[in-house]
Each structure stands twice: as C-alpha cells, then as structure tokens.
Amino acid sequence: MSTYDPAYLAIIKSQMGLSMRELAHLAGVNERRVRAWLSGESNPSTAAIEKITAAHQQFHTQVGHRLAQLLRTRTRPIRLEPTTADDVPVLAAIAIILTYREIPHVIGSTPP
C-alpha cells in the first residue's frame, strides 16, 4: 500500500476482519480519522500507511503458513476450525484459496 487508495484500504480492513476501531488502533489514530480515509476525505500519514502495510503483510504471512500446514496434513476434506476470533479472517482467506484450487474442505464442525 505504497500509495493510498480508499478502496484498497477498505479491502485490507475487510480481509483482515478488522472493525473501524481495530483499524484505527492499528494505525494509531481515532475512528473519525479512519472514516475520513475510507471516504476519501483525507489521506493517512506515511507512518499510518507503514503500520497498516506491515500488519497486512503479517496477515498474508500467517495465511501462507497456516495454508502450508493444512496442505501438508493430506487429510481431505481439510477441516477449518477457528479456535479464537483472530482465526476467523485467516481461515476465511484460506477457505477462498481452497475453493479456488478445488481442494475439499469443511468449515467448523460441519460434517463432510
């Protein structure tokens, strides 16, 4: 996110499963400022962009590691069971990847 784009920021917020408050906390600003960024009324500072970018990269790293672990199990269908609320966005991203790759999977305790 080297250049600011309100739509891209909204995508990042959604991908990471962040509330407005959580995104504001991550960027080190208040919610009103985040609303202004998302509406295009103002732009985030370079420091805020760097914080958001670092967190987004960390999120993608988590997704990659978790996906690699799941694929190594060779268990099909792959069972995606969140253990904490923080797992939900990561597992949602993994479910999209598995669907795209046509790899059988179930979410939660859904029977296969």
N, C-alpha and C positions, 0 to 999 in steps of 0.2 A: 504494500500500500504506500508506495513512494509518493504518488500524487493523490490528493484527496478527491474522493468521489462519494457523494452521499449514498448512492445506490450500493456501492461496494461495501461501505461501512454497514449498511443495513444487512447485507448478505453475511458479513463477518459476524455481526450480532446474532443473526438467526442460526448460522452454522454452529456457533459455539453455545447456543442455547442461553444467551445472556439476557437478563432483564435490562431495562433502561438504567436502573440503579446500579446493577453489576457492571455494565459497560462504563458508567460514569466513575465508579470506584476504580476500575481497571486503569482508566485514563487519568485518574487523579483530578477529576473535575466534578461539578454538580450535574444533576439530571437536566436542568434547564439548558445547560451548555450542550449536552449531547443531543437534546431535541433540536436545538438550533443547527447543529452539524447535520443531522439526519434530514432536516427540512431544507438544507442548503442556504440558510440564513447567515451562517458563519462557518469558518474553517477551523479545524483543530490545529493546535500548535504542533511544531515538529516533534517536541517531546511526547505529546499525546499520541501522535501517529506512531512513533517508535515503540511506545508501550503496547499499543494495540497490535501492531505488526508482530512484535516479539511473542505476545500471548497467542496470536493466531498461528504463528509458526510452531509454537509448542503444542497447540491443539492438533495440528496436522501430524506432528511427530508422534503424539500419543495414538492417533488413529492408525498410523502406519505400523507402529509397534504392536498394537493390540490386534490388528488385522493379521499381521505375520504370525503371531502366536496362535490365533484361531485357525489359520490355514494349515499350520503345522500339525494340528491335532488329528487331521484326516477323518474326524468324526463328521458324518453327514446325516441329517442336516446339522449345520453349525447352530448351536444354541446361544443366543444373545440374551444374557440375563443381567440387567443392571443391578449392582449391589448398593450404589449410592446415587443420589440425584446428579452428581457430577458425571456419572457414567452415561446418562441418557443421551447427551449430544454426540458423544464419541460413538456409542452403539448405533445411533441413528445414521451417522455418516457411514459406518461400516455396513449397515443394512442396505444402504443405497448402492454401495460398491458391490456387495454380494449379489444384489438383484441385477445390476448391470452386467455382472460377469456370469449370471445364471447359475450361481452356486446356491444349492438348497440351504435354507436357514429358517429358524423359528425365533420368535422374539418372546422373551419371558418364559412363562410356563405353558405356553401354547403347545398342545400336543402336535407331533409331526404329522 
